[in-house]
Amino acid sequence: TQPIIAKDPKESIVKGGVIGIDFGTKSTVVVYQRDSGIISPIRVGIGDWSKGEKPEHFENPTVMEFIDL
Protein backbone atom coordinates (compact mmCIF):
# COMPACT_ATOMS: atom_id res chain seq x y z
CA THR A 1 0.00 0.00 0.00
CA GLN A 2 2.99 2.32 0.43
CA PRO A 3 4.83 3.53 -2.67
CA ILE A 4 8.40 2.33 -3.19
CA ILE A 5 10.86 5.20 -3.54
CA ALA A 6 14.21 4.34 -5.09
CA LYS A 7 17.33 5.89 -3.60
CA ASP A 8 19.28 8.08 -6.00
CA PRO A 9 22.50 6.12 -6.74
CA LYS A 10 24.44 9.39 -7.10
CA GLU A 11 24.14 9.81 -3.32
CA SER A 12 26.19 6.62 -2.83
CA ILE A 13 29.15 7.70 -4.96
CA VAL A 14 32.25 8.58 -2.94
CA LYS A 15 34.36 11.13 -4.78
CA GLY A 16 38.11 11.19 -4.32
CA GLY A 17 38.52 8.00 -2.34
CA VAL A 18 38.88 4.23 -2.44
CA ILE A 19 36.09 1.67 -1.94
CA GLY A 20 36.79 -1.83 -0.61
CA ILE A 21 34.27 -4.67 -0.84
CA ASP A 22 34.80 -7.95 1.02
CA PHE A 23 32.58 -10.70 -0.40
CA GLY A 24 32.88 -13.15 2.46
CA THR A 25 31.39 -16.63 2.62
CA LYS A 26 28.52 -15.47 4.85
CA SER A 27 28.43 -11.69 4.57
CA THR A 28 29.57 -8.70 2.54
CA VAL A 29 31.20 -5.64 4.10
CA VAL A 30 31.90 -2.33 2.32
CA VAL A 31 34.39 0.32 3.49
CA TYR A 32 35.76 3.55 2.04
CA GLN A 33 38.90 5.57 2.56
CA ARG A 34 39.28 9.23 1.69
CA ASP A 35 42.43 11.33 1.56
CA SER A 36 42.61 11.50 5.37
CA GLY A 37 43.62 7.83 5.58
CA ILE A 38 40.70 6.96 7.86
CA ILE A 39 38.85 3.81 6.75
CA SER A 40 35.10 3.92 7.44
CA PRO A 41 32.45 1.21 7.00
CA ILE A 42 29.41 1.92 4.81
CA ARG A 43 25.91 0.80 5.78
CA VAL A 44 24.56 -1.71 3.25
CA GLY A 45 21.35 -3.65 2.83
CA ILE A 46 19.10 -1.49 4.96
CA GLY A 47 15.69 -0.25 3.86
CA ASP A 48 15.26 2.83 6.03
CA TRP A 49 18.27 5.16 5.89
CA SER A 50 16.75 7.50 8.48
CA LYS A 51 17.20 4.95 11.29
CA GLY A 52 20.13 5.28 13.66
CA GLU A 53 23.20 3.18 12.93
CA LYS A 54 23.35 -0.38 14.27
CA PRO A 55 26.17 -2.92 13.92
CA GLU A 56 24.03 -5.14 11.69
CA HIS A 57 23.67 -2.32 9.13
CA PHE A 58 27.31 -2.75 8.14
CA GLU A 59 27.10 -6.42 7.21
CA ASN A 60 24.94 -7.76 4.39
CA PRO A 61 24.36 -11.44 3.57
CA THR A 62 26.39 -12.57 0.56
CA VAL A 63 24.41 -14.26 -2.21
CA MET A 64 26.11 -15.35 -5.43
CA GLU A 65 24.72 -17.39 -8.30
CA PHE A 66 26.94 -19.19 -10.78
CA ILE A 67 25.05 -19.62 -14.04
CA ASP A 68 27.68 -20.82 -16.51
CA LEU A 69 30.67 -22.71 -15.09
MODELLER restraints for C-alpha pairs under 7 A, 6 or more apart:
rsr = mdl.restraints
at = mdl.atoms
rsr.add(forms.Gaussian(group=physical.xy_distance, feature=features.Distance(at['CA:16:A'], at['CA:34:A']), mean=6.43, stdev=0.5))
rsr.add(forms.Gaussian(group=physical.xy_distance, feature=features.Distance(at['CA:17:A'], at['CA:32:A']), mean=6.82, stdev=0.5))
rsr.add(forms.Gaussian(group=physical.xy_distance, feature=features.Distance(at['CA:17:A'], at['CA:33:A']), mean=5.48, stdev=0.5))
rsr.add(forms.Gaussian(group=physical.xy_distance, feature=features.Distance(at['CA:17:A'], at['CA:34:A']), mean=4.28, stdev=0.5))
rsr.add(forms.Gaussian(group=physical.xy_distance, feature=features.Distance(at['CA:17:A'], at['CA:35:A']), mean=6.45, stdev=0.5))
rsr.add(forms.Gaussian(group=physical.xy_distance, feature=features.Distance(at['CA:18:A'], at['CA:32:A']), mean=5.51, stdev=0.5))
rsr.add(forms.Gaussian(group=physical.xy_distance, feature=features.Distance(at['CA:18:A'], at['CA:33:A']), mean=5.18, stdev=0.5))
rsr.add(forms.Gaussian(group=physical.xy_distance, feature=features.Distance(at['CA:18:A'], at['CA:34:A']), mean=6.49, stdev=0.5))
rsr.add(forms.Gaussian(group=physical.xy_distance, feature=features.Distance(at['CA:19:A'], at['CA:31:A']), mean=5.84, stdev=0.5))
rsr.add(forms.Gaussian(group=physical.xy_distance, feature=features.Distance(at['CA:19:A'], at['CA:32:A']), mean=4.42, stdev=0.5))
rsr.add(forms.Gaussian(group=physical.xy_distance, feature=features.Distance(at['CA:19:A'], at['CA:33:A']), mean=6.59, stdev=0.5))
rsr.add(forms.Gaussian(group=physical.xy_distance, feature=features.Distance(at['CA:20:A'], at['CA:30:A']), mean=5.72, stdev=0.5))
rsr.add(forms.Gaussian(group=physical.xy_distance, feature=features.Distance(at['CA:20:A'], at['CA:31:A']), mean=5.22, stdev=0.5))
rsr.add(forms.Gaussian(group=physical.xy_distance, feature=features.Distance(at['CA:20:A'], at['CA:32:A']), mean=6.09, stdev=0.5))
rsr.add(forms.Gaussian(group=physical.xy_distance, feature=features.Distance(at['CA:21:A'], at['CA:29:A']), mean=5.89, stdev=0.5))
rsr.add(forms.Gaussian(group=physical.xy_distance, feature=features.Distance(at['CA:21:A'], at['CA:30:A']), mean=4.58, stdev=0.5))
rsr.add(forms.Gaussian(group=physical.xy_distance, feature=features.Distance(at['CA:21:A'], at['CA:31:A']), mean=6.61, stdev=0.5))
rsr.add(forms.Gaussian(group=physical.xy_distance, feature=features.Distance(at['CA:22:A'], at['CA:28:A']), mean=5.50, stdev=0.5))
rsr.add(forms.Gaussian(group=physical.xy_distance, feature=features.Distance(at['CA:22:A'], at['CA:29:A']), mean=5.27, stdev=0.5))
rsr.add(forms.Gaussian(group=physical.xy_distance, feature=features.Distance(at['CA:22:A'], at['CA:30:A']), mean=6.45, stdev=0.5))
rsr.add(forms.Gaussian(group=physical.xy_distance, feature=features.Distance(at['CA:23:A'], at['CA:29:A']), mean=6.91, stdev=0.5))
rsr.add(forms.Gaussian(group=physical.xy_distance, feature=features.Distance(at['CA:23:A'], at['CA:62:A']), mean=6.54, stdev=0.5))
rsr.add(forms.Gaussian(group=physical.xy_distance, feature=features.Distance(at['CA:24:A'], at['CA:62:A']), mean=6.79, stdev=0.5))
rsr.add(forms.Gaussian(group=physical.xy_distance, feature=features.Distance(at['CA:25:A'], at['CA:62:A']), mean=6.76, stdev=0.5))
rsr.add(forms.Gaussian(group=physical.xy_distance, feature=features.Distance(at['CA:26:A'], at['CA:61:A']), mean=5.93, stdev=0.5))
rsr.add(forms.Gaussian(group=physical.xy_distance, feature=features.Distance(at['CA:26:A'], at['CA:62:A']), mean=5.59, stdev=0.5))
rsr.add(forms.Gaussian(group=physical.xy_distance, feature=features.Distance(at['CA:27:A'], at['CA:59:A']), mean=6.05, stdev=0.5))
rsr.add(forms.Gaussian(group=physical.xy_distance, feature=features.Distance(at['CA:27:A'], at['CA:60:A']), mean=5.26, stdev=0.5))
rsr.add(forms.Gaussian(group=physical.xy_distance, feature=features.Distance(at['CA:27:A'], at['CA:61:A']), mean=4.20, stdev=0.5))
rsr.add(forms.Gaussian(group=physical.xy_distance, feature=features.Distance(at['CA:27:A'], at['CA:62:A']), mean=4.58, stdev=0.5))
rsr.add(forms.Gaussian(group=physical.xy_distance, feature=features.Distance(at['CA:28:A'], at['CA:59:A']), mean=5.75, stdev=0.5))
rsr.add(forms.Gaussian(group=physical.xy_distance, feature=features.Distance(at['CA:28:A'], at['CA:60:A']), mean=5.08, stdev=0.5))
rsr.add(forms.Gaussian(group=physical.xy_distance, feature=features.Distance(at['CA:28:A'], at['CA:61:A']), mean=5.98, stdev=0.5))
rsr.add(forms.Gaussian(group=physical.xy_distance, feature=features.Distance(at['CA:28:A'], at['CA:62:A']), mean=5.39, stdev=0.5))
rsr.add(forms.Gaussian(group=physical.xy_distance, feature=features.Distance(at['CA:29:A'], at['CA:58:A']), mean=6.31, stdev=0.5))
rsr.add(forms.Gaussian(group=physical.xy_distance, feature=features.Distance(at['CA:29:A'], at['CA:59:A']), mean=5.20, stdev=0.5))
rsr.add(forms.Gaussian(group=physical.xy_distance, feature=features.Distance(at['CA:29:A'], at['CA:60:A']), mean=6.62, stdev=0.5))
rsr.add(forms.Gaussian(group=physical.xy_distance, feature=features.Distance(at['CA:30:A'], at['CA:41:A']), mean=5.90, stdev=0.5))
rsr.add(forms.Gaussian(group=physical.xy_distance, feature=features.Distance(at['CA:30:A'], at['CA:42:A']), mean=5.53, stdev=0.5))
rsr.add(forms.Gaussian(group=physical.xy_distance, feature=features.Distance(at['CA:31:A'], at['CA:39:A']), mean=6.54, stdev=0.5))
rsr.add(forms.Gaussian(group=physical.xy_distance, feature=features.Distance(at['CA:31:A'], at['CA:40:A']), mean=5.39, stdev=0.5))
rsr.add(forms.Gaussian(group=physical.xy_distance, feature=features.Distance(at['CA:31:A'], at['CA:41:A']), mean=4.11, stdev=0.5))
rsr.add(forms.Gaussian(group=physical.xy_distance, feature=features.Distance(at['CA:31:A'], at['CA:42:A']), mean=5.40, stdev=0.5))
rsr.add(forms.Gaussian(group=physical.xy_distance, feature=features.Distance(at['CA:32:A'], at['CA:39:A']), mean=5.64, stdev=0.5))
rsr.add(forms.Gaussian(group=physical.xy_distance, feature=features.Distance(at['CA:32:A'], at['CA:40:A']), mean=5.45, stdev=0.5))
rsr.add(forms.Gaussian(group=physical.xy_distance, feature=features.Distance(at['CA:32:A'], at['CA:41:A']), mean=6.40, stdev=0.5))
rsr.add(forms.Gaussian(group=physical.xy_distance, feature=features.Distance(at['CA:33:A'], at['CA:39:A']), mean=4.54, stdev=0.5))
rsr.add(forms.Gaussian(group=physical.xy_distance, feature=features.Distance(at['CA:33:A'], at['CA:40:A']), mean=6.40, stdev=0.5))
rsr.add(forms.Gaussian(group=physical.xy_distance, feature=features.Distance(at['CA:41:A'], at['CA:58:A']), mean=6.59, stdev=0.5))
rsr.add(forms.Gaussian(group=physical.xy_distance, feature=features.Distance(at['CA:42:A'], at['CA:58:A']), mean=6.10, stdev=0.5))
rsr.add(forms.Gaussian(group=physical.xy_distance, feature=features.Distance(at['CA:43:A'], at['CA:57:A']), mean=5.09, stdev=0.5))
rsr.add(forms.Gaussian(group=physical.xy_distance, feature=features.Distance(at['CA:43:A'], at['CA:58:A']), mean=4.48, stdev=0.5))
rsr.add(forms.Gaussian(group=physical.xy_distance, feature=features.Distance(at['CA:44:A'], at['CA:57:A']), mean=5.98, stdev=0.5))
rsr.add(forms.Gaussian(group=physical.xy_distance, feature=features.Distance(at['CA:44:A'], at['CA:58:A']), mean=5.71, stdev=0.5))
rsr.add(forms.Gaussian(group=physical.xy_distance, feature=features.Distance(at['CA:44:A'], at['CA:59:A']), mean=6.66, stdev=0.5))
rsr.add(forms.Gaussian(group=physical.xy_distance, feature=features.Distance(at['CA:44:A'], at['CA:60:A']), mean=6.17, stdev=0.5))
rsr.add(forms.Gaussian(group=physical.xy_distance, feature=features.Distance(at['CA:45:A'], at['CA:57:A']), mean=6.85, stdev=0.5))
rsr.add(forms.Gaussian(group=physical.xy_distance, feature=features.Distance(at['CA:45:A'], at['CA:60:A']), mean=5.67, stdev=0.5))
rsr.add(forms.Gaussian(group=physical.xy_distance, feature=features.Distance(at['CA:46:A'], at['CA:57:A']), mean=6.25, stdev=0.5))
